[in-house]
Amino acid sequence: MDTNKNYITLLNGQRVRVAFTLEAYQEIIDTIGQSRFDQIAAGKFDPEGYKVAYLAIIRAGELLDGKEVKLTTNDLGRLISLPQMRELRKAIIDKPAEDFSETMKKVMSN
């Protein structure tokens, strides 16, 4: 990760913004489902699920910068280093899955 925690530089040199927004969360849930996301957030190893989540976080960050993302989950397999994966994973599992789900339910009900 760069000094600015909101950006990462992919292995191809492309610098992308990352943000775990409600749009990113919704994209993840729409793609892999709530229960699978909860398992990932709880620490279950799921490489394909991680790639979906990472792409959603990158896509949300880039949208905040007014950019379109043309990466695929397959691209991420080639373009993200293991240390970057660990850092992005922290963005997902900073809170237990149950806490995050409850927070989202509160946000969505207001």
Secondary structure, DSSP 8 states (H G I E B T S, - for coil): --SSTTEEE-TTS-EEE----HHHHHHHHHHH-HHHHHHHHTT---HHHHHHHHHHHHHHHHHHTT------HHHHHHH--HHHHHHHHHHHHSS-HHHHHHHHHHHHH-
